[in-house]
Amino acid sequence: MLRRIQALPWIHTAYDIAIAVLVVSAALRYDDAYDQLVGSTMALVLVFRRRRPMTVMGLVSGLALVQYALASAPTAYDIALLIAMVSVVTHARRMWHAYTAGAVVVLGSAVAMGIDESVADIVALSGVCAAVWMTALVLRTRRLYVDSLEARAATAEREREHLVQIAAAAERAEIARELHDVVAHSLAVMILQADGAGYALKSDPDKAGSALKAIGDTGRDALEDMHRIVRVLRAGRASAQDADTGRLRVSLDDLETVAERARAAGLKVDLAVEGERGGLSTADELTVLRVVQESLTNVLRHAGPGAQVAITLRFDKDAVLISVVDDGAGKLVGSQATADRVSGGNGLVGMRERVEVSGGSFTAGPRLGAGWQVDAELPVRTGT
């Protein structure tokens, strides 16, 4: 409710005008011209009490002193002095301003009462001024508390939006890695198979037919992976249909399929798995598979058919070690293919990000002589 009121500046303006009219009405009750002039001036000054509370307090105090000097008695429109004090206590930036305004009003009231009045009357009037001052202080405390709540709410909102942006960026990066791994690997295999089928179409029709069949199988698998990714994006999780068809997730069981595709594309792949395969979570199994898959894609892209690749997965008690080593098809370090690999790209960046997200380490670089080597280590964490 307070925020709604603060959001309507015209309410404050109307309230200030109403107070000014009240002071003017009190001044018009007096017949003397100076009373009407001083009271009207006080009312006009009070309109600006929110913007310049100390300035308004000083002007109203001066006008009240002028009025007392002319009439030697307090008037009804001197209430403007209390209003100015309340404005200082409520809106001033420093507390010493509030204390100063309170002291001015109390001393002024004592002087206005004169020495003829009893001590009890002076104490009573000072008590009224002190009560008004304390009420204004409560209003000030309440306003500052509401302001702090609004500031905290605004900060929390900004932090929440920032976290949402970070989460969205991380999700986009993960989707980009997944799409890159699926599309790049499948296209690399299909392109090489298509080239091989074109060369063998006349000389060896059977081999060309096998290559075309491999292209179809690779394309269907890639399309299925794309459908899986899209379903996850739409539903936020794998659907029950995925579980029924046994394609809930990509796992280490697909390693041999990935290696066989690479063999069909012309690579000489040797896959060795050492140790017990248990202990990896679903996400980590996908990371292992994608690292191997992207490594083979890089061999196909940069070394080409005929390269020999050794893939080794060693499962230790607390970590799984991944090693993918190729001979670069005999191309020495410094060749254009090796230079392209060293320059990096989405493949190496994606592998590194996947491994680091899982809490592991990743290295990739040329071997001495010819070829390339990829090494990764992931901690073993139980989960599904």
Stockholm file with secondary structure:
# STOCKHOLM 1.0

chainA/1-384         MLRRIQALPWIHTAYDIAIAVLVVSAALRYDDAYDQLVGSTMALVLVFRRRRPMTVMGLVSGLALVQYALASAPTAYDIALLIAMVSVVTHARRMWHAYTAGAVVVLGSAVAMGIDESVADIVALSGVCAAVWMTALVLRTRRLYVDSLEARAATAEREREHLVQIAAAAERAEIARELHDVVAHSLAVMILQADGAGYALKSDPDKAGSALKAIGDTGRDALEDMHRIVRVLRAGRASAQDADTGRLRVSLDDLETVAERARAAGLKVDLAVEGERGGLSTADELTVLRVVQESLTNVLRHAGPGAQVAITLRFDKDAVLISVVDDGAGKLVGSQATADRVSGGNGLVGMRERVEVSGGSFTAGPRLGAGWQVDAELPVRTGT
#=GR chainA/1-384 SS CHHHHHTCHHHHHHHHHHHHHHHHHHHHTSCSHHHHHHHHHHHHHHTTTTTCHHHHHHHHHHHHHHHHHHHSSCCGGGHHHHHHHHHHHHHCSSHHHHHHHHHHHHHHHHHHHCTTSCHHHHHHHHHHHHHHHHHHHHHHHHHHHHHHHHHHHHHHHHHHHHHHHHHHHHHHHHHHHHHHHHHHHHHHHHHHHHHHHHHHHHHCHHHHHHHHHHHHHHHHHHHHHHHHHHHHHHHSSCCHHHHHHTCSCCCGGGHHHHHHHHHHTTCEEEEEEESCCTTCCHHHHHHHHHHHHHHHHHIIIIICTTCEEEEEEEECSSEEEEEEEECGGGCBTTSHHHHHHHTCCHHHHHHHHHHHHTTCEEEEEECSSBCEEEEEEEECCCCC
#=GC SS_cons         CHHHHHTCHHHHHHHHHHHHHHHHHHHHTSCSHHHHHHHHHHHHHHTTTTTCHHHHHHHHHHHHHHHHHHHSSCCGGGHHHHHHHHHHHHHCSSHHHHHHHHHHHHHHHHHHHCTTSCHHHHHHHHHHHHHHHHHHHHHHHHHHHHHHHHHHHHHHHHHHHHHHHHHHHHHHHHHHHHHHHHHHHHHHHHHHHHHHHHHHHHHCHHHHHHHHHHHHHHHHHHHHHHHHHHHHHHHSSCCHHHHHHTCSCCCGGGHHHHHHHHHHTTCEEEEEEESCCTTCCHHHHHHHHHHHHHHHHHIIIIICTTCEEEEEEEECSSEEEEEEEECGGGCBTTSHHHHHHHTCCHHHHHHHHHHHHTTCEEEEEECSSBCEEEEEEEECCCCC
//
